[in-house]
Amino acid sequence: MLISRLTGKRLNGMIAHMSVFLNKTIRLFLDSIGRRDEYEYYLERFSADRPRSFAVLVPERDGFEDSAGVFVFDMRFLLRLGLDPVVLLCGPDAESTCKLLQEEDDAPFDVYRVSPGLAEVGFPFLMERLESARQAGRSLVLVDPAITVEAALDRLVPDLTRRIHFIRVRGPLHDKDGQPLYFYQTQVPDGGIELATEDQPLVTLATRLLDAKAGLHISVASPLQLLKELFTVKGAGCVVRRGATIIRYDQLSGLDVSRLVALLETSFGKPLCQRGFLDAASSFYVERDYKGAAILEPFGSLIYLSKFAVQVEARGDGLAQELWRAVTADHHAMFWRSSLRNPINQWYDRQADGSHRSGRWTIYWRGIAAAQIPDVIENALSRSEDFMAAGSTDACL
């Protein structure tokens, strides 16, 4: 045979060439999904979850025959990235869904029909099965028709994983008018969004899990959009979360300044060169665990949004929208500036009534009379830099 005639050196060279080609192919595909800095961040974050699985995927049987091939492609791709989610199949549809997966060509699964059942099997044994699947380059599929998804997840999280992705042809959650939702908060003062009737059981399950298990990430996505949901900040599904506690401070003395500064520096990706803007601020809106903050300064009867920062780990979870809602509930008229390189400028475009570009800045405003716009532009452009120069792209204001 041809391979048997190759010298060891030549064979190793071919393997190295194939590896480089594979890496380029994977990177090109990831580039088509989203920004490089985002998917590299998530790859590093997911890879750090070992020995646990980085996620449990729960596919819904309804309509799955039309998307099983896409789901299998997603699994093969994740495995080539060194990621190995656990697939969970429970209840009366478990076996039929498993059959759909196994019928696909080159299905990369290690199927384990749990015996005596997930409620009884020891967790160390599950970890052994997960490691065995890893060694074989396959994704572990847990099949237990005798248990509900809710009971199975109670058993598996957070010890096996802190990420749960419900996969269904319908995709994200929808409101009662059929509009897709990208974030859903289970705890909001006004009762929140009215959901589509068919989505209410899933939200009830997610709500109970979030209340019982701290630190879970739960999302609902289509198999067609799963990779984008995993590897981009914006995502392509619906993140279900409890909702943040945003605290307003009207003076700096009530804050943990060291935690606030750490949040700003990690969010912007560069160190502060001066802290005068903290002393000049009139209001601070801070997420309880310092995952996000907005800092406001007075400018006559108007408000200048000096800083708007969200921790890297919290991006894509809806915290920015919650923080923004808290600020705008108290302040109708305000303005701010943002670097032209800021990746969230498209989001700012949707929040602002207008904008103006000058040099490396875009000045945004909302609720401000036309006669005041020249003054706010001049004021924003005249402000000094608060951060030291750095090679990283600005992540916030």
VOBA-426256 format. One line per field, with one value per residue (C-alpha): x, y, z. Coordinates in nm, 2 decimals, always signed. Example, Ala and Ser with C-alpha at 12.3 -4.5 7.8 and 13.67 -1.06 7.14 Angstrom:
residues 2
xx = c(+1.23|+1.37)
yy = c(-0.45|-0.11)
zz = c(+0.78|+0.71)
end
This chain:
residues 397
xx = c(+0.00|+0.11|+0.12|+0.33|+0.60|+0.62|+0.91|+0.83|+0.96|+0.75|+0.44|+0.48|+0.52|+0.19|+0.01|+0.15|+0.03|-0.32|-0.33|-0.24|-0.50|-0.76|-0.68|-0.72|-1.05|-1.18|-1.07|-1.23|-1.56|-1.55|-1.47|-1.80|-1.98|-1.86|-1.57|-1.24|-1.19|-1.53|-1.50|-1.14|-1.27|-1.54|-1.31|-1.08|-1.36|-1.52|-1.19|-1.13|-1.44|-1.26|-1.29|-1.66|-1.85|-1.87|-2.25|-2.54|-2.75|-3.12|-3.27|-3.65|-3.80|-4.07|-3.95|-3.60|-3.60|-3.56|-3.26|-3.08|-2.82|-2.74|-2.72|-2.47|-2.26|-2.25|-2.13|-1.86|-1.74|-1.74|-1.54|-1.28|-1.24|-1.17|-1.51|-1.74|-2.09|-2.31|-2.64|-2.93|-3.23|-3.51|-3.87|-4.09|-3.91|-3.56|-3.52|-3.67|-3.45|-3.15|-3.23|-3.25|-2.90|-2.75|-2.90|-2.69|-2.36|-2.05|-2.25|-1.99|-2.17|-2.10|-2.45|-2.51|-2.85|-2.83|-2.88|-3.03|-3.11|-2.98|-3.15|-2.94|-2.62|-2.31|-2.17|-1.81|-1.93|-2.08|-1.75|-1.58|-1.82|-1.76|-1.38|-1.41|-1.62|-1.35|-1.07|-1.27|-1.32|-1.70|-1.97|-2.15|-2.53|-2.72|-3.05|-3.30|-3.66|-3.77|-3.68|-3.80|-3.57|-3.63|-3.52|-3.22|-3.09|-3.14|-2.91|-2.65|-2.61|-2.40|-2.16|-2.14|-2.19|-2.32|-2.44|-2.77|-2.88|-3.23|-3.22|-3.54|-3.66|-3.87|-3.55|-3.56|-3.85|-4.13|-4.37|-4.75|-4.74|-4.49|-4.18|-3.85|-3.69|-3.32|-3.33|-3.59|-3.58|-3.76|-3.76|-3.87|-4.08|-4.35|-4.41|-4.20|-4.29|-4.60|-4.48|-4.62|-4.83|-4.62|-4.30|-4.43|-4.35|-3.99|-3.96|-4.11|-3.84|-3.57|-3.69|-3.69|-3.34|-3.21|-3.37|-3.23|-2.88|-2.67|-2.45|-2.63|-2.64|-2.95|-3.04|-3.29|-3.17|-3.23|-2.98|-2.92|-2.79|-2.63|-2.27|-2.35|-2.53|-2.22|-1.94|-2.07|-2.16|-2.48|-2.58|-2.86|-3.10|-3.27|-3.08|-3.30|-3.18|-3.31|-3.24|-2.98|-3.00|-2.89|-2.81|-2.80|-2.54|-2.54|-2.20|-1.87|-1.84|-2.10|-1.91|-1.63|-1.40|-1.14|-1.40|-1.55|-1.20|-1.13|-1.45|-1.37|-1.02|-1.11|-1.41|-1.21|-0.90|-0.66|-0.56|-0.70|-0.46|-0.67|-0.98|-1.11|-1.43|-1.52|-1.51|-1.71|-1.99|-2.33|-2.47|-2.34|-2.56|-2.38|-2.48|-2.48|-2.18|-1.99|-2.05|-2.16|-2.18|-2.28|-2.13|-2.31|-2.19|-2.40|-2.37|-2.61|-2.96|-2.83|-2.65|-2.32|-2.29|-1.92|-1.88|-2.09|-1.91|-2.01|-1.78|-1.66|-1.82|-2.16|-2.17|-2.44|-2.65|-2.87|-2.70|-2.62|-2.99|-3.09|-2.83|-2.94|-3.31|-3.22|-3.03|-3.29|-3.57|-3.42|-3.26|-3.45|-3.19|-2.83|-2.53|-2.21|-1.91|-1.78|-1.46|-1.52|-1.37|-1.62|-1.79|-2.12|-2.17|-2.45|-2.63|-2.57|-2.71|-3.04|-3.05|-2.97|-3.18|-2.88|-2.51|-2.21|-1.87|-1.55|-1.20|-1.19|-1.52|-1.89|-2.10|-2.45|-2.75|-3.11|-3.38|-3.19|-3.33|-3.18|-3.05|-2.84|-2.67|-2.37|-2.29|-2.30|-2.08|-1.83|-1.83|-1.79|-1.50|-1.32|-1.30|-0.97|-0.87|-0.94|-0.74|-0.39|-0.32|-0.34|-0.34|-0.67|-1.00|-1.22|-1.49|-1.71|-1.75)
yy = c(+0.00|+0.36|+0.46|+0.16|+0.28|+0.63|+0.71|+0.82|+1.17|+1.21|+1.07|+1.31|+1.60|+1.50|+1.48|+1.82|+1.97|+1.82|+1.97|+2.32|+2.29|+2.17|+2.47|+2.71|+2.55|+2.57|+2.93|+3.03|+2.87|+3.04|+3.37|+3.32|+3.29|+3.59|+3.81|+3.64|+3.80|+3.67|+3.31|+3.29|+3.41|+3.15|+2.87|+2.95|+2.97|+2.64|+2.46|+2.56|+2.37|+2.03|+1.78|+1.87|+1.90|+2.26|+2.22|+1.98|+1.99|+1.90|+1.85|+1.85|+1.57|+1.77|+1.83|+1.69|+1.46|+1.77|+1.90|+1.59|+1.62|+1.98|+1.88|+1.60|+1.85|+2.08|+1.80|+1.70|+2.06|+2.10|+1.78|+1.91|+2.21|+1.99|+2.05|+1.77|+1.86|+1.59|+1.52|+1.45|+1.25|+1.18|+1.08|+0.89|+1.04|+0.95|+0.64|+0.78|+1.09|+0.87|+0.66|+0.98|+1.07|+0.73|+0.71|+1.00|+0.93|+0.93|+1.02|+1.11|+0.97|+0.74|+0.64|+0.53|+0.39|+0.47|+0.18|+0.16|+0.52|+0.88|+0.91|+0.62|+0.60|+0.73|+1.06|+0.93|+0.67|+0.93|+1.12|+0.80|+0.76|+1.12|+1.07|+0.74|+0.93|+1.20|+0.95|+0.80|+1.15|+1.12|+1.31|+1.13|+1.08|+0.99|+0.81|+0.75|+0.72|+0.67|+1.01|+1.36|+1.63|+1.83|+1.55|+1.46|+1.82|+1.83|+1.54|+1.67|+2.04|+2.21|+1.91|+1.80|+2.15|+2.50|+2.55|+2.41|+2.46|+2.36|+2.28|+2.29|+2.36|+2.65|+2.82|+3.09|+3.18|+3.39|+3.64|+3.61|+3.79|+3.54|+3.76|+3.59|+3.69|+3.72|+3.76|+3.65|+3.75|+3.54|+3.80|+4.15|+4.40|+4.46|+4.09|+4.09|+3.99|+3.78|+3.46|+3.24|+2.97|+2.69|+2.84|+2.87|+2.51|+2.55|+2.88|+2.73|+2.46|+2.71|+2.94|+2.66|+2.55|+2.91|+2.96|+2.63|+2.63|+2.94|+3.03|+2.84|+2.96|+2.86|+2.93|+2.81|+2.80|+2.63|+2.37|+2.59|+2.87|+2.67|+2.75|+3.12|+3.10|+2.95|+3.16|+3.51|+3.77|+3.86|+3.50|+3.36|+3.22|+3.33|+3.35|+3.29|+3.45|+3.56|+3.93|+4.15|+4.36|+4.71|+4.94|+5.32|+5.52|+5.90|+5.93|+5.75|+5.68|+5.40|+5.20|+4.94|+5.16|+4.89|+4.65|+4.93|+5.02|+4.66|+4.62|+4.93|+4.82|+4.47|+4.58|+4.84|+4.62|+4.89|+5.06|+5.39|+5.68|+5.91|+5.87|+6.23|+6.12|+5.92|+6.23|+6.43|+6.17|+6.24|+5.88|+5.53|+5.23|+4.91|+4.55|+4.39|+4.17|+4.44|+4.27|+4.59|+4.96|+5.30|+5.62|+5.96|+6.32|+6.63|+6.88|+7.17|+7.02|+6.72|+6.40|+6.28|+5.90|+5.88|+5.50|+5.21|+4.88|+4.51|+4.24|+4.01|+3.70|+3.87|+3.99|+3.82|+3.75|+4.06|+4.25|+4.55|+4.59|+4.57|+4.83|+5.06|+5.02|+5.12|+5.43|+5.55|+5.50|+5.79|+6.00|+6.09|+6.33|+6.23|+6.20|+6.00|+5.92|+5.60|+5.50|+5.43|+5.08|+4.99|+4.67|+4.77|+5.09|+4.92|+4.87|+5.24|+5.34|+5.17|+5.34|+5.70|+5.96|+6.08|+6.07|+6.27|+6.14|+6.34|+6.20|+5.88|+5.94|+5.90|+6.13|+5.99|+6.16|+6.09|+6.32|+6.63|+6.94|+7.03|+7.36|+7.18|+6.93|+7.15|+7.21|+6.84|+6.75|+7.01|+6.90|+6.53|+6.60|+6.82|+6.55|+6.40|+6.04|+5.83|+5.52|+5.45|+5.37|+5.00|+4.77|+4.61|+4.73|+4.94|+4.73|+5.00|+5.38)
zz = c(+0.00|-0.06|+0.31|+0.39|+0.15|+0.30|+0.52|+0.87|+0.80|+0.48|+0.65|+0.95|+0.70|+0.53|+0.86|+0.96|+0.63|+0.68|+1.03|+0.91|+0.63|+0.89|+1.12|+0.83|+0.73|+1.08|+1.12|+0.79|+0.89|+1.23|+1.06|+0.86|+1.19|+1.38|+1.50|+1.56|+1.91|+2.01|+1.90|+2.03|+2.37|+2.38|+2.26|+2.55|+2.79|+2.68|+2.68|+3.04|+3.15|+3.15|+3.30|+3.29|+2.96|+2.84|+2.77|+2.77|+2.46|+2.48|+2.13|+2.10|+1.90|+1.72|+1.37|+1.45|+1.15|+0.93|+1.12|+1.25|+0.97|+1.07|+1.43|+1.35|+1.15|+1.45|+1.67|+1.43|+1.41|+1.79|+1.83|+1.58|+1.80|+2.10|+2.25|+2.35|+2.46|+2.62|+2.44|+2.67|+2.54|+2.80|+2.82|+2.56|+2.26|+2.37|+2.17|+1.85|+1.86|+1.93|+1.62|+1.41|+1.52|+1.46|+1.11|+1.00|+0.82|+1.04|+1.34|+1.61|+1.91|+2.20|+2.30|+2.66|+2.75|+3.11|+3.34|+3.60|+3.52|+3.56|+3.90|+4.04|+3.84|+4.02|+3.90|+3.89|+3.65|+3.42|+3.42|+3.32|+3.03|+2.93|+2.93|+2.74|+2.47|+2.46|+2.41|+2.11|+1.97|+2.01|+2.19|+2.48|+2.43|+2.75|+2.67|+2.95|+2.85|+3.21|+3.33|+3.25|+3.11|+3.43|+3.66|+3.44|+3.44|+3.82|+3.83|+3.59|+3.67|+3.78|+3.84|+3.48|+3.32|+3.38|+3.03|+2.89|+2.53|+2.43|+2.06|+1.86|+1.51|+1.64|+1.75|+2.02|+2.25|+2.10|+2.24|+2.21|+1.87|+1.73|+1.74|+1.84|+2.17|+2.22|+2.59|+2.84|+3.21|+3.46|+3.73|+3.63|+3.83|+3.57|+3.49|+3.17|+2.82|+2.75|+2.60|+2.33|+2.49|+2.35|+2.50|+2.86|+2.97|+2.87|+3.05|+3.36|+3.35|+3.29|+3.57|+3.82|+3.72|+3.75|+4.09|+4.22|+4.06|+4.08|+3.78|+3.50|+3.14|+2.96|+2.60|+2.33|+1.97|+1.64|+1.52|+1.21|+1.45|+1.73|+1.64|+1.60|+1.94|+2.10|+1.95|+1.92|+2.18|+2.00|+1.97|+1.75|+2.01|+2.33|+2.66|+2.96|+3.28|+3.61|+3.55|+3.71|+4.02|+3.92|+4.21|+4.17|+4.37|+4.38|+4.53|+4.50|+4.87|+4.86|+4.59|+4.60|+4.39|+4.33|+4.19|+3.97|+3.83|+3.77|+3.57|+3.36|+3.28|+3.19|+2.98|+2.79|+2.77|+2.89|+3.22|+3.33|+3.31|+3.53|+3.76|+3.75|+3.58|+3.89|+4.11|+3.85|+3.82|+3.96|+3.93|+3.91|+3.80|+3.90|+3.87|+4.22|+4.14|+3.94|+3.61|+3.45|+3.53|+3.38|+3.50|+3.44|+3.46|+3.46|+3.18|+3.25|+3.24|+3.04|+3.13|+2.97|+2.98|+3.07|+3.08|+2.99|+3.06|+3.08|+3.19|+2.91|+3.07|+3.09|+2.72|+2.52|+2.84|+2.81|+3.10|+2.87|+2.79|+3.15|+3.25|+2.97|+3.07|+3.43|+3.31|+3.06|+3.30|+3.51|+3.23|+2.92|+2.77|+2.75|+2.52|+2.49|+2.27|+2.13|+1.94|+1.57|+1.64|+1.91|+1.81|+1.98|+1.78|+1.58|+1.91|+2.00|+1.67|+1.77|+2.11|+1.99|+1.82|+1.62|+1.59|+1.45|+1.35|+1.41|+1.41|+1.60|+1.78|+1.71|+1.93|+2.01|+2.17|+2.27|+2.40|+2.32|+2.14|+1.80|+1.94|+2.20|+1.97|+1.87|+2.24|+2.33|+2.03|+2.13|+2.49|+2.41|+2.17|+2.42|+2.69|+2.77|+2.74|+3.04|+2.94|+2.84|+2.48|+2.41|+2.10|+2.19|+2.03|+2.26|+2.41|+2.56|+2.55)
end
